Amino acid sequence: MAKLVCKNYGFECDFIAEGTDASEVIESFGKHTLEEHGIEYSKEALMQFIIRQGG
């Protein structure tokens, strides 16, 4: 299970992307952060976020 939580990355936001497919979680979280916060993370950076938290 992969999970990325906006609050864990400094945003005052309740958005959570989670699922069994890390690629889908990365796509969902990346789209959210770009559209809502104006920050574009690379897919590689988001994968590192998941790996570091043991997801």
Steps between C-alpha positions, in 0.01 A plus 500: 500500500641837395387819670590867465349756739515872419545598865819292515660729242425836658156575359198594709286262299306182574569334163618137514593284202513130579464167327667175410647636176784742574481643147138603550578653839790697350284623212215603731723676754707671230188630325360626832816683609536664158138610470435595863840616626685598182786259570606239247683196637673259264376142499843398629475736798153371589624140477777593743238640741321164489821298540618709797179438690520129436209492251 
